[in-house]
């Protein structure tokens, strides 16, 4: 099963995309706190199984450090202006935001080497994440449990795109198919050694 080789994790929820996705009208924060992120499943589907190579067209998610007190004065002032704006926009009324500590830290997960869609009326689409993009909760990330060569991951992604069907997921009314992380980890796959011969 896929879960024998990879941990599957859902991308991060922001609690308020209009606040945490950088765009025109959002007060700027230092660039080092902006992370290229897959924010729409269409960005994976549109690859058609090819690797995600370029992060330039991805949106940037703001992910601030937990401890702001130790930042340089200029950074703290800039971030303070952003957080004041976010509060005026009502961000602290978000259930997710009010239940995380500190409330301003989105906590993006590390870039997964493989990304997949998990909901639709079609099988999921898998792609190599060569752009080192982060994920919002519109996709899952696959993290290897032990070292896996890039060539094997490329062959595995091709196999998954060719062999995973909607039958491996959970079907809801209207034909919507969903792959929760646990269901994705139960997708049957050959041993990774198999992909050494097809890579």
Secondary structure, 3 states (H helix, E strand, C coil): CHHHCEEEEECECCCCHHHHECCCCCCCCCHHHEEEEECCCHHHHCCCCCCECCCCCCEEEECCCCCCCCCCHHHHHHHHHHHHHHHHCCHHHCHHHHCCCCCCCCCCCCCCCEEECCEECCCCCEEEECCCCEEECCCEEEEECCCCCHHHHHHHHHHHHHHCCHHHCEECHHHCEECCHHHHHCCCCCCHHHHHHHC
